[in-house]
Amino acid sequence: NYLAGNMADTKGGNLSRLVLKQAGRAKEKILQNLGKADKTTDEIFEEHLQNFNTQQVNATRLHKDINNYLRCIRAMQTASKNLMETLSDIYEKEWVGQDMLYVQAQNNEMLWADLAHKLSDQVVIPLNTYQAQFPEMRKKIDKRGRKLIDFDAERHSVQQMQNNPNRNEAKFIKAKEQMENAKRTYEVLNSELHDELPALHDSRILFLVTNMQTLFAAEEVFHSETAKVYSELEGVVDKLAKEVQKGTLPRKTFPKPLPITNVNPVISNSSPNSTLASPPKAETVEKANDEVVSPNSLKRLYDFSAGVLSHVKSYYNPQLWQANSRGTSGKLTPEAPLSPVLVDPKEEPTEMSVSPLPPDISEMSKTELPSIEPVSAPKSETPPVLPEKVVEASAPKALDSATTDNLPPGVLYKVKATYKYQAEDMDELQFEVGEIIDVIEYEDPEEQQEEGWLMGVKDTTGQKGLFPANFTKPI
């Protein structure tokens, strides 16, 4: 407890003396600023101090800009690396100079990394060491200023006591000793700074020469080597351009899709401006000489589904049917029988332009279709002799093979893509040749269904959208 008490007293005493010293310095400085007390001046030191301040400001500015420059170099290094990686990825393997492009991209990345490393180790680190001198020197200058104020305060105290005839000699002698001690302390610091400040100021030249030589040499090497890299890259691109001009560049060949032709005008009350694309290929169906198309087969076809009817609309040829027009009763009657179109058996089947079913027939319900017996020729007339080949007026053969068994809920039937289709709108379905598509009904029954288009879902991805029927075939 005794030791602790002494330490507390010592700390308390030191603190009180420090406070008194600070107060004395502040009082002396105020008197000097007001002109009521003179102060010791040193013009040579003031010049050194001014040089020191300028040197410190320049060093701080250079340190800031060099570090910012290095950050930009590293950002450019990353950007250059990303650019070269992208160019290497999009430069196809079949093109000339693909290997050279990869090698030069690696060389370019190495040059950027080498430049950043040199600037960090040989420019920034020496600059940090150079700048670290200024805070220490600043502390010494501030200490010298405090000791100068202490010396001036002691000097003024001695002068006041000297001018007082009733002074206490013992206090006067003690004041003179304190003044001499303050003077010696100040002169030691002042002398050291008179030597150190000019030396520090002169060192700026050697540092700047060494530092800038390193920076400029590193930049020169980088840019000269980078110029060689880009010259090689330019040569690679020039060779590719010559290959393109000569036509010797290997290219992948793709089969051209069959042209899409306009179809015959719609024979019902559909829009006069609406046209449908014909399917890529039409099919002809061989029938026996003694078979005639029955209206019952049409009835089964109408009941199949809305999706299949859309396909029928795409493949149907109005020339194959002899039905009543919209202006009559709209029913199939014996007076207007369905007649097959006869085809010369010697002629080969050709592609046919097709158009959709008339709306008055396609929308006919089961109740509207009368029960009609197969049409036969009148007894008084000679029965027509049919050739060996006829074109059936019902759905194409591809539709006969469409199955509705074991399908998921909501799927009308399945189709297979016979041609690649590239979607043009957001609601369209894009597919490749051979992909399987589930045909479904429109989500909104009231929605206007476009002629020749179906709503479907791809089996592989589950993507849903509209697609042209004539690019697919039922399975």
C-alpha positions as CSV (number, residue, x, y, z in Angstrom):
1,N,0.0,0.0,0.0
2,Y,2.9,2.4,0.8
3,L,4.5,1.7,-2.6
4,A,1.2,2.1,-4.4
5,G,0.6,5.3,-2.7
6,N,4.1,6.7,-3.6
7,M,3.5,5.7,-7.3
8,A,0.1,7.5,-7.2
9,D,1.8,10.6,-5.7
10,T,4.5,10.4,-8.3
11,K,2.0,10.1,-11.2
12,G,-0.1,12.9,-9.7
13,G,3.0,15.1,-9.3
14,N,4.1,14.5,-12.9
15,L,0.6,15.2,-14.2
16,S,0.5,18.5,-12.3
17,R,3.9,19.5,-13.6
18,L,2.8,18.6,-17.1
19,V,-0.3,20.7,-16.8
20,L,1.6,23.7,-15.5
21,K,4.2,23.3,-18.3
22,Q,1.4,23.2,-20.9
23,A,-0.2,26.2,-19.4
24,G,3.1,28.2,-19.3
25,R,3.7,27.4,-23.0
26,A,0.2,28.4,-24.0
27,K,0.6,31.7,-22.1
28,E,4.0,32.4,-23.7
29,K,2.7,31.7,-27.1
30,I,-0.3,34.0,-26.7
31,L,2.0,36.8,-25.5
32,Q,4.3,36.3,-28.5
33,N,1.3,36.3,-30.9
34,L,0.0,39.5,-29.3
35,G,3.5,41.1,-29.6
36,K,3.9,41.6,-25.9
37,A,6.8,39.2,-25.7
38,D,9.6,38.7,-28.2
39,K,10.5,35.2,-29.6
40,T,13.7,33.7,-30.7
41,T,13.9,33.5,-34.6
42,D,16.0,31.4,-36.9
43,E,15.6,32.3,-40.6
44,I,17.7,29.5,-41.8
45,F,15.6,26.9,-39.9
46,E,12.4,28.5,-41.2
47,E,13.7,28.0,-44.8
48,H,14.5,24.4,-44.0
49,L,11.1,24.0,-42.5
50,Q,9.4,25.4,-45.6
51,N,11.4,23.0,-47.9
52,F,10.4,20.1,-45.6
53,N,6.7,21.0,-45.8
54,T,6.8,21.2,-49.6
55,Q,8.8,17.9,-49.8
56,Q,6.3,16.1,-47.6
57,V,3.3,17.4,-49.6
58,N,4.9,16.2,-52.8
59,A,5.8,12.8,-51.4
60,T,2.2,12.3,-50.1
61,R,0.8,13.3,-53.5
62,L,3.2,11.0,-55.4
63,H,2.4,8.1,-53.0
64,K,-1.3,8.5,-53.6
65,D,-1.0,8.7,-57.4
66,I,1.4,5.7,-57.6
67,N,-0.9,3.6,-55.6
68,N,-3.9,4.6,-57.7
69,Y,-1.9,3.9,-60.8
70,L,-1.0,0.4,-59.5
71,R,-4.7,-0.3,-58.8
72,C,-5.6,0.7,-62.3
73,I,-2.8,-1.6,-63.7
74,R,-4.3,-4.5,-61.7
75,A,-7.8,-3.6,-63.0
76,M,-6.5,-3.5,-66.5
77,Q,-4.7,-6.9,-65.9
78,T,-8.1,-8.4,-64.9
79,A,-9.9,-6.8,-67.8
80,S,-7.3,-7.9,-70.3
81,K,-7.4,-11.5,-69.0
82,N,-11.2,-11.6,-69.3
83,L,-11.0,-10.2,-72.8
84,M,-8.4,-12.7,-74.0
85,E,-10.4,-15.6,-72.4
86,T,-13.5,-14.5,-74.2
87,L,-11.7,-14.2,-77.5
88,S,-10.1,-17.7,-77.0
89,D,-13.6,-19.1,-76.3
90,I,-15.3,-17.6,-79.3
91,Y,-12.5,-18.3,-81.7
92,E,-13.5,-21.7,-83.2
93,K,-11.1,-24.6,-83.3
94,E,-11.5,-25.0,-87.1
95,W,-10.2,-21.5,-87.7
96,V,-6.6,-20.9,-88.6
97,G,-4.3,-19.7,-85.7
98,Q,-6.5,-20.9,-82.8
99,D,-3.4,-22.3,-81.0
100,M,-1.4,-19.1,-81.6
101,L,-4.2,-17.0,-80.2
102,Y,-4.2,-19.0,-77.0
103,V,-0.4,-18.8,-76.6
104,Q,-0.4,-15.0,-77.2
105,A,-3.2,-14.6,-74.7
106,Q,-1.2,-16.4,-72.1
107,N,1.9,-14.2,-72.9
108,N,-0.2,-11.0,-72.6
109,E,-1.5,-12.1,-69.2
110,M,2.1,-12.8,-68.0
111,L,3.2,-9.3,-69.1
112,W,0.5,-7.6,-67.2
113,A,1.3,-9.7,-64.1
114,D,5.0,-8.9,-64.4
115,L,4.3,-5.1,-64.7
116,A,2.1,-5.1,-61.6
117,H,4.7,-7.1,-59.6
118,K,7.6,-4.7,-60.6
119,L,5.6,-1.6,-59.7
120,S,4.6,-3.1,-56.4
121,D,8.1,-4.3,-55.3
122,Q,10.4,-1.7,-57.0
123,V,8.3,1.4,-56.9
124,V,5.6,1.4,-54.2
125,I,7.7,-0.2,-51.5
126,P,10.7,2.2,-51.8
127,L,8.1,5.1,-51.9
128,N,6.6,3.8,-48.6
129,T,10.0,3.8,-47.0
130,Y,10.8,7.3,-48.3
131,Q,7.5,8.7,-47.0
132,A,7.9,7.1,-43.6
133,Q,10.7,9.6,-42.8
134,F,8.4,12.6,-42.7
135,P,6.2,11.7,-39.7
136,E,9.4,11.1,-37.5
137,M,10.9,14.3,-38.7
138,R,7.7,16.1,-38.1
139,K,7.7,14.9,-34.4
140,K,11.2,16.2,-34.0
141,I,10.3,19.6,-35.5
142,D,7.3,19.9,-33.1
143,K,9.5,19.0,-30.1
144,R,12.0,21.7,-31.1
145,G,9.2,24.2,-31.2
146,R,8.1,23.3,-27.7
147,K,11.6,23.6,-26.4
148,L,12.0,27.0,-28.0
149,I,8.9,28.2,-26.2
150,D,10.3,26.9,-22.9
151,F,13.6,28.7,-23.5
152,D,11.8,32.0,-24.4
153,A,9.6,31.7,-21.3
154,E,12.6,31.1,-19.0
155,R,14.5,33.9,-20.7
156,H,11.6,36.3,-20.1
157,S,11.4,35.2,-16.5
158,V,15.1,35.9,-15.9
159,Q,14.7,39.3,-17.6
160,Q,11.8,40.3,-15.3
161,M,13.7,39.2,-12.2
162,Q,16.8,41.0,-13.4
163,N,15.0,44.3,-13.8
164,N,13.5,43.9,-10.3
165,P,15.8,45.4,-7.7
166,N,14.0,43.6,-4.9
167,R,14.5,40.2,-6.4
168,N,15.3,37.1,-4.5
169,E,18.8,36.1,-5.4
170,A,18.3,32.5,-4.8
171,K,15.3,32.4,-7.1
172,F,17.1,34.5,-9.6
173,I,20.1,32.1,-9.7
174,K,17.7,29.1,-10.0
175,A,15.8,30.9,-12.9
176,K,19.1,31.5,-14.7
177,E,20.0,27.8,-14.4
178,Q,16.6,26.7,-15.8
179,M,17.1,29.1,-18.6
180,E,20.5,27.6,-19.5
181,N,19.1,24.1,-19.4
182,A,16.2,25.1,-21.7
183,K,18.7,26.8,-24.0
184,R,20.9,23.7,-24.2
185,T,18.0,21.4,-24.9
186,Y,16.7,23.7,-27.6
187,E,20.1,24.2,-29.3
188,V,20.8,20.5,-29.4
189,L,17.5,19.8,-31.2
190,N,17.9,22.9,-33.4
191,S,21.5,21.8,-34.4
192,E,20.3,18.3,-35.3
193,L,17.5,19.6,-37.4
194,H,19.9,22.0,-39.2
195,D,21.8,18.9,-40.4
196,E,18.9,16.5,-41.0
197,L,16.4,18.7,-42.8
198,P,18.8,19.7,-45.6
199,A,20.0,16.1,-46.0
200,L,16.4,14.9,-46.2
201,H,15.6,17.6,-48.7
202,D,18.5,16.7,-50.9
203,S,17.6,13.0,-50.8
204,R,14.5,13.8,-52.9
205,I,16.5,14.0,-56.1
206,L,18.2,10.6,-55.7
207,F,14.9,8.9,-54.7
208,L,13.0,10.5,-57.6
209,V,15.6,9.5,-60.1
210,T,15.8,5.9,-58.9
211,N,12.0,5.5,-58.5
212,M,11.1,7.0,-61.8
213,Q,13.8,5.1,-63.7
214,T,12.4,1.8,-62.3
215,L,8.8,2.8,-63.3
216,F,9.7,4.0,-66.8
217,A,11.9,1.0,-67.5
218,A,9.2,-1.4,-66.4
219,E,6.7,0.4,-68.6
220,E,9.1,0.3,-71.6
221,V,9.6,-3.4,-71.3
222,F,5.9,-4.0,-70.9
223,H,4.8,-1.9,-73.9
224,S,7.5,-3.3,-76.2
225,E,6.7,-6.9,-75.4
226,T,2.9,-6.2,-75.5
227,A,3.4,-4.7,-79.0
228,K,4.9,-8.0,-80.1
229,V,2.0,-9.9,-78.7
230,Y,-0.6,-7.7,-80.4
231,S,1.4,-7.9,-83.6
232,E,1.1,-11.7,-83.5
233,L,-2.6,-11.5,-82.8
234,E,-3.0,-9.1,-85.7
235,G,-1.3,-11.6,-87.9
236,V,-3.6,-14.4,-86.7
237,V,-6.7,-12.3,-87.6
238,D,-5.2,-11.4,-91.0
239,K,-4.7,-15.0,-91.9
240,L,-8.3,-15.7,-90.9
241,A,-9.5,-12.8,-93.1
242,K,-7.6,-14.2,-96.1
243,E,-9.1,-17.7,-95.5
244,V,-12.5,-16.1,-95.6
245,Q,-11.8,-14.2,-98.8
246,K,-10.4,-17.2,-100.5
247,G,-13.3,-19.3,-99.4
248,T,-11.0,-22.0,-98.0
249,L,-12.3,-21.7,-94.5
250,P,-14.1,-25.0,-93.5
251,R,-17.8,-24.5,-93.0
252,K,-20.5,-26.8,-91.7
253,T,-23.2,-27.5,-94.3
254,F,-26.9,-27.8,-93.3
255,P,-29.7,-29.1,-95.4
256,K,-32.0,-26.4,-96.7
257,P,-35.7,-26.6,-95.7
258,L,-38.3,-27.1,-98.4
259,P,-40.0,-23.9,-99.5
260,I,-43.3,-23.0,-98.0
261,T,-45.9,-22.2,-100.7
262,N,-49.2,-20.4,-100.4
263,V,-52.3,-22.5,-100.3
264,N,-55.6,-22.2,-102.2
265,P,-58.1,-19.7,-100.9
266,V,-60.4,-20.9,-98.0
267,I,-63.7,-22.1,-99.3
268,S,-65.8,-21.1,-96.2
269,N,-66.5,-18.0,-94.3
270,S,-63.0,-17.5,-92.9
271,S,-61.2,-14.2,-93.3
272,P,-60.4,-13.4,-97.0
273,N,-56.9,-12.3,-96.1
274,S,-56.0,-15.5,-94.1
275,T,-53.6,-18.0,-95.8
276,L,-52.1,-21.2,-94.5
277,A,-48.7,-22.7,-95.3
278,S,-48.9,-26.0,-97.0
279,P,-47.2,-29.0,-95.3
280,P,-43.7,-29.9,-96.5
281,K,-45.0,-33.0,-98.2
282,A,-48.5,-34.2,-99.1
283,E,-49.3,-37.9,-99.1
284,T,-51.5,-39.9,-101.5
285,V,-53.3,-43.0,-100.3
286,E,-54.0,-46.0,-102.4
287,K,-57.4,-47.5,-102.3
288,A,-59.0,-50.6,-103.8
289,N,-61.0,-50.1,-107.0
290,D,-64.3,-51.1,-105.3
291,E,-64.0,-48.8,-102.2
292,V,-65.7,-45.4,-101.9
293,V,-65.3,-42.8,-99.2
294,S,-68.1,-43.1,-96.6
295,P,-69.6,-40.2,-94.6
296,N,-69.3,-42.3,-91.5
297,S,-65.5,-42.1,-91.8
298,L,-65.8,-38.3,-91.8
299,K,-68.0,-38.5,-88.7
300,R,-65.3,-40.4,-86.8
301,L,-62.7,-37.9,-88.0
302,Y,-64.7,-34.9,-86.7
303,D,-65.1,-36.5,-83.3
304,F,-61.3,-37.2,-83.0
305,S,-60.3,-34.0,-81.2
306,A,-59.7,-30.3,-81.7
307,G,-56.0,-30.8,-82.0
308,V,-56.3,-33.5,-84.8
309,L,-58.8,-31.2,-86.6
310,S,-56.2,-28.5,-86.7
311,H,-53.8,-31.0,-88.3
312,V,-56.6,-31.9,-90.8
313,K,-57.0,-28.3,-91.6
314,S,-53.3,-28.0,-92.4
315,Y,-53.3,-31.1,-94.6
316,Y,-56.8,-31.0,-96.1
317,N,-57.3,-30.3,-99.9
318,P,-60.7,-28.8,-100.7
319,Q,-60.5,-30.3,-104.2
320,L,-61.0,-33.7,-102.7
321,W,-64.5,-32.9,-101.5
322,Q,-67.8,-32.2,-103.2
323,A,-69.9,-30.8,-100.3
324,N,-72.6,-28.2,-100.0
325,S,-71.4,-24.6,-99.7
326,R,-72.2,-22.3,-96.7
327,G,-75.0,-20.8,-98.6
328,T,-77.1,-24.0,-98.5
329,S,-78.4,-26.0,-95.7
330,G,-74.9,-27.0,-94.6
331,K,-75.8,-30.7,-94.4
332,L,-74.5,-33.6,-96.4
333,T,-77.3,-34.9,-98.6
334,P,-77.6,-37.8,-101.1
335,E,-78.2,-35.1,-103.8
336,A,-74.7,-33.8,-103.2
337,P,-72.7,-37.0,-102.5
338,L,-69.1,-37.1,-101.6
339,S,-67.1,-38.0,-104.7
340,P,-63.5,-39.2,-104.7
341,V,-61.0,-37.5,-106.9
342,L,-59.7,-39.9,-109.5
343,V,-56.0,-40.0,-110.2
344,D,-54.4,-41.5,-113.2
345,P,-52.6,-44.6,-112.0
346,K,-49.8,-44.0,-114.3
347,E,-49.0,-40.7,-112.7
348,E,-46.8,-40.5,-109.7
349,P,-48.1,-38.8,-106.5
350,T,-47.0,-35.1,-106.4
351,E,-47.1,-32.4,-103.7
352,M,-50.4,-30.7,-103.2
353,S,-51.3,-27.3,-101.9
354,V,-53.7,-27.8,-99.0
355,S,-56.1,-25.5,-97.2
356,P,-58.2,-26.0,-93.9
357,L,-61.5,-27.6,-93.6
358,P,-64.5,-25.3,-94.1
359,P,-65.6,-24.0,-90.7
360,D,-69.2,-25.0,-91.3
361,I,-68.1,-28.7,-91.6
362,S,-65.4,-28.6,-88.9
363,E,-67.7,-27.1,-86.3
364,M,-70.5,-29.5,-87.1
365,S,-71.5,-31.5,-84.0
366,K,-72.5,-35.1,-83.9
367,T,-76.2,-34.3,-83.9
368,E,-75.8,-32.2,-87.0
369,L,-74.3,-35.1,-89.0
370,P,-77.1,-37.2,-90.4
371,S,-76.9,-40.9,-90.5
372,I,-76.2,-41.4,-94.2
373,E,-75.9,-44.7,-95.9
374,P,-73.0,-45.3,-98.3
375,V,-73.8,-43.6,-101.6
376,S,-74.3,-45.8,-104.5
377,A,-75.0,-45.1,-108.2
378,P,-78.6,-45.1,-109.4
379,K,-79.7,-48.4,-111.0
380,S,-80.6,-46.7,-114.3
381,E,-77.1,-45.4,-114.6
382,T,-73.9,-47.3,-115.2
383,P,-71.8,-47.4,-112.0
384,P,-68.6,-45.4,-112.4
385,V,-65.4,-47.4,-112.9
386,L,-62.7,-46.3,-110.6
387,P,-59.0,-46.4,-111.5
388,E,-56.6,-48.3,-109.4
389,K,-55.4,-45.3,-107.4
390,V,-57.7,-42.8,-105.7
391,V,-57.0,-40.0,-103.2
392,E,-59.0,-40.5,-100.1
393,A,-61.0,-37.5,-99.0
394,S,-60.5,-38.1,-95.3
395,A,-57.5,-37.3,-93.2
396,P,-54.0,-38.0,-94.5
397,K,-52.4,-41.4,-93.7
398,A,-50.1,-39.8,-91.2
399,L,-53.2,-39.0,-89.1
400,D,-54.4,-42.5,-89.2
401,S,-51.3,-43.6,-87.4
402,A,-51.8,-41.0,-84.5
403,T,-52.8,-42.7,-81.3
404,T,-54.6,-41.4,-78.3
405,D,-54.0,-44.4,-76.1
406,N,-52.0,-44.2,-72.8
407,L,-51.5,-40.4,-73.0
408,P,-51.0,-38.2,-70.0
409,P,-54.1,-36.2,-68.8
410,G,-54.7,-33.1,-71.0
411,V,-52.6,-34.4,-74.0
412,L,-54.6,-34.8,-77.2
413,Y,-52.0,-36.6,-79.1
414,K,-48.3,-36.5,-79.9
415,V,-46.4,-35.2,-82.9
416,K,-42.8,-35.5,-84.0
417,A,-40.9,-32.5,-85.5
418,T,-39.9,-33.1,-89.2
419,Y,-38.2,-29.7,-89.5
420,K,-36.4,-27.4,-87.2
421,Y,-38.4,-24.3,-86.1
422,Q,-36.9,-21.1,-84.8
423,A,-39.3,-19.2,-82.5
424,E,-40.1,-15.7,-83.6
425,D,-42.3,-14.6,-80.7
426,M,-42.2,-15.1,-76.9
427,D,-45.3,-17.4,-77.0
428,E,-43.9,-19.7,-79.7
429,L,-42.2,-23.0,-79.2
430,Q,-38.8,-23.7,-80.6
431,F,-37.7,-27.2,-81.5
432,E,-35.2,-29.3,-83.4
433,V,-35.8,-32.1,-85.9
434,G,-37.0,-35.3,-84.2
435,E,-38.2,-33.8,-81.0
436,I,-41.5,-35.1,-79.6
437,I,-44.2,-32.6,-78.7
438,D,-47.5,-33.2,-76.7
439,V,-50.4,-31.4,-78.4
440,I,-52.7,-29.8,-75.8
441,E,-55.8,-27.6,-75.9
442,Y,-55.5,-23.8,-75.6
443,E,-55.6,-22.6,-72.0
444,D,-58.5,-20.2,-72.8
445,P,-61.3,-21.9,-74.8
446,E,-62.5,-18.4,-75.9
447,E,-59.0,-17.5,-77.2
448,Q,-58.9,-17.1,-81.0
449,Q,-57.0,-20.1,-82.4
450,E,-54.8,-19.3,-85.3
451,E,-55.2,-21.4,-88.4
452,G,-52.4,-23.9,-88.9
453,W,-51.0,-23.4,-85.3
454,L,-51.1,-25.8,-82.4
455,M,-50.5,-25.5,-78.6
456,G,-47.9,-28.0,-77.4
457,V,-45.4,-29.0,-74.7
458,K,-42.0,-30.4,-75.4
459,D,-41.3,-33.8,-73.8
460,T,-37.7,-33.0,-73.1
461,T,-37.9,-29.6,-71.4
462,G,-41.6,-29.1,-70.6
463,Q,-41.5,-25.8,-72.5
464,K,-45.0,-24.8,-73.7
465,G,-46.0,-22.6,-76.7
466,L,-47.5,-22.3,-80.1
467,F,-45.9,-24.0,-83.2
468,P,-46.8,-24.5,-86.8
469,A,-48.5,-27.8,-87.6
470,N,-46.9,-28.3,-90.9
471,F,-43.5,-28.6,-89.3
472,T,-44.5,-31.8,-87.5
473,K,-46.3,-35.0,-88.1
474,P,-48.6,-37.0,-85.8
475,I,-47.3,-40.2,-84.2
